[in-house]
Structures are given as structure tokens and as C-alpha cells.
Amino acid sequence: MTYSKPTLAFTLPELVISLSIIMLVVVLATSAISQLVANKQTTNSIARLQHSIWQARTLAVKHRQTIVLCPSVIENTCSTTTSWEQGWIVTDLNNSKVYWKERALPKTQKLTWRGFSKHISFQPDGLASISNGHFILCRSNNISYQATVNRQGRLKQISKRSTENC
């Protein structure tokens, strides 16, 4: 009597179940990774804003002149909008020298300044020329970050997250 070797293969139900489990893991991993990327983009945008405010204030003291932080839609010029997601610049009062330029934020984010003027001016002593104003960073129509620029020219975080809509 001869015995044949059993074939090593998957049955159709085993194959379907295995593929279903693999697809479920891929879907869950993709969702988690996209959320992680979005969180890192928000953190990066906050850091860019904080750095620009710090740099504008430092330049004002260093050069002993008024330095302006403003939104910029057109290359190297301050715009009159309150939306900053297209980028912003750090420039002198006459807009003759641009010290720093920030690129646009990711398309899923919106950065808005709410204050008494459409830009922030830092005096030669480092003080902001206006009283408090605040930035609101939104992602997917939800507030991700809020911060106040006080009269001393310093940024203070109000909240990390909010359930309010932008």
C-alpha cells in the first residue's frame, strides 16, 4: 500500500479568513497613521508660529527698530487679510527688508489672527504695539490650538483642543 504525501495548501475558507484579517489590520493601521501625520502637521505649524513670533520680537530688540509679523499672500509683502494659512513674513515697518518668510500651512489647516490690527508690530523694546490678540489654528473645521500674544510680545497657549467649530 502506498501513501501519498498530503498537499500543503490553504482551503478556500482559510484563505478568505486570512485575507479578511490582513485587510482589517491594514485599514486600522492606515487610519492610525493618517491621524498621526495630521497631529504632527499641527505640532509643526504651532512650532513655526511660535518661532516666528519669538524671532520677530528678538529682531526688534536686536536692531532697535519696529518689526512686523504679518500674513503674506503675495511674495514678500504684507497682506490685509486675517487668514495666515498662506504663509507669513517678518519684516521691518516699511516692508523694505524681509527677515523671515514662512511657507503656507497644509491645506487641511487654517490659521486666523484676531486682534486690533491685521498684523503684530514689535517695538524696539520688545513690546507688542497692540493689546492682546490671539491666533486660532483649525484642522478639519475644529480648533486645534489657541494662543494669545500679550502686550509684552509673548505667546501664551490658551488651549490645545476645543470642541468648538472654526
Secondary structure, DSSP 8 states (H G I E B T S, - for coil): -----------HHHHHHHHHHHHHHHHHHHHHHHHHHHHHHHHHHHHHHHHHHHHHHHHHHHHTS-EEEEE-SSTTS--S-SB-TT-EEEEETTS--EEEEE----TTEEEEEESSSSSEEE-TTS-BSSS-EEEEEEETTEEEEEEEE-TTS-EEEEES--SSB-
